[in-house]
Amino acid sequence: MKLCKSRIISNHHIKNSYYELSISSDYIPRFAKPGQFVHIKCSDNNTPLLRRPFSIHSVSKEKNTFKILYEVLGKGTGFLSKKKAGDFLDIIGPLGNGFDFQTTDDRRQTTVLVAGGMGTAPLLFLAEKLVHNSQFTVHRKPLVLIGAKTKNLILCKDEFKKLGCDVKIATEDGSLGFKGKVTDLLKEVLSTVNCQLSTVYACGPYPMLKEVSKIAKKHRINCQVSLEEIIACGVGACLGCAVSTKGGFKLVCKDGPVFNSDEIIWR
């Protein structure tokens, strides 16, 4: 973890209220792990007072750059969306504990990534690692399930495909791909893969993660979830992002944001 003054390379409007921010840094790309996040001061003054947490979306060690994917929802992200190439950001990172993943030469291994809405943000970085750090074969390419209410809200489909992932889409209105929730698509997919050798990584809204955990447990599959909580300090000092686990209360910013799904006491 380090406090960095980092230069913006680009701040690209994707569609609707979604943006992709590319940032130059000598430190964060070298040490970041999939599932970790950065804490960004979004304006040049004290409004808003608190930093905003953003998952590390993609990393290029060769170019010393990393990306975040964000949605404009309030003052902080509103200020961030107006930043231009060449501007500098005050960033702390990388923070938190990321996904625990291992590469293997077992061609039967199936890795499933489940993203709901903005849940694609940390999973693209994970897919990059899974692809580039393994003996990648068509037999073991990551399977990515992306869900949203409608096709206009689907994110990163092309980026996952460029990595060579097998991508399946679920929309609740049936406008693209499977009609229904991404958890319904997961149930269908798990009936066709070798579940005993699968790992599920998921990020998205709390109800989705709760259901993914339930499905994974039923199929006896290892499952890791990246929790979305309101994070204030980002370093475990304020205790504002506590979640209930079988080992007691833990902090999303410090102990997470990634947890084994069996560890969480789902409310």
C-alpha positions, 0 to 999 in steps of 0.5 A, a space after each residue: 500500500 502506498 499513497 501515490 500522485 498518479 497521472 490520468 492517461 484517459 477517462 473514457 465514457 463507455 455508455 450510459 453512466 459508465 466510465 473507464 479510467 486509465 491511470 499511470 503508476 510506477 507502483 500500483 501495477 507492480 503490486 496489485 492483485 485481482 480483487 484488490 482496490 484503490 482509494 481515490 480522492 475524487 476532487 481537488 478540495 474537501 468535497 466530498 470529504 471521503 475518498 471513494 473505493 474502486 476495484 482494480 479493473 485491468 493492469 499493464 505492468 509493461 506500460 505501468 498503467 492500471 484501469 478502473 471501471 466506474 459508474 457515476 452515481 453521486 458527487 464523488 464519481 461526478 467529479 471523477 467523470 470530469 477529470 481529463 488526461 494529464 490531470 493527477 489523482 491522489 490515490 492510495 493502493 493497492 488495498 484489501 485482500 484479493 482472489 485466491 487463485 491457483 493455476 493448474 495443468 489439469 485440463 479438466 479444470 473449469 473456472 467460472 466467473 460470475 458478474 452482475 452489473 458493475 461486478 465485472 470491474 474486478 473480474 476482468 483483472 482476474 481473467 487476465 491473470 488466469 489466462 496469462 499465468 497458466 498453460 492456457 488451453 481451450 479445455 480450461 479457458 475461463 467461463 464468464 457469465 455476465 448478467 444485467 437487467 437489459 442488454 444496454 447494461 452489459 459491461 466488458 463482454 468484448 474485453 473478456 472475449 479478447 482474452 479468449 474467455 468463453 462468455 455467456 450473457 444473461 438479461 432479465 428482459 431477454 434482450 440479449 442471451 439467456 433470459 433470466 438472472 445470471 444466477 439462473 444461467 449459472 444453475 444451467 451451466 453447472 449442469 454441463 461442467 465438471 463441478 467437482 473440479 470447478 471454482 466460482 468467483 463472483 462479484 455483484 449485488 449482495 442478493 446475487 452473491 448470496 444466491 451464487 453462494 447457495 448454488 455453489 454450496 449445493 454443487 460442492 464447489 469452491 466459491 469466492 465472492 467480492 463484497 460490495 460495501 460502503 467503505 470510508 477509511 479503506 484501511 480498517 480504522 473506522 470499522 464501518 464496513 464490518 460483515 458477519 462471518 463464522 469467525 466473527 465480524 470482519 472488515 471488507 476493506 481490510 480482511 476482504 473484499 474477497 471472502 470464501 462464500 462459506 465464511 459469510 453469514 448471509 443475512 
